Amino acid sequence: MTLKIKPIKLLKRAPATISTDQGDMEQEAEQKSRAASARRNIFWALFATAMVFIIFPQPVLAADTIWTKFSDVMKDIYGKLLGISTIIAVTAATIALLVRMISRNQRAVDEASTWLKRITITWIILNTLGFIIAYLQPWFAGGQYTP
């Protein structure tokens, strides 16, 4: 299979001798075209701006700021995290206590005691951090304390 390459035809230039009347008319037509293009661009920019304000009025009219929304979301997440972490901590602590009470092996009892301490400390840290972010952060927003 062979490829055939067609030669590219070059555009012919306009004759160099154009009368001044034709040159002026071309310039006027070009200026009118530019003005029409500028008006068209301005129209579409204003149209797009108007559509944004019509379609998305909520951010313009919203009374909440991004920080109040963030605070609400963090309180919601904190509430859910508190429930989940408490269930997991109680389950793991129950297993550790059962191993501690039932086992006759001193090594298993010691490991269960250390796991019980770790579970308690981790649960306290998780819930304290969630509390600080969800409830104390809005007091210090903007670097100023507002009770």
Order of alpha helices (4+ residues) and beta strands (2+ residues): alpha-alpha-alpha-alpha
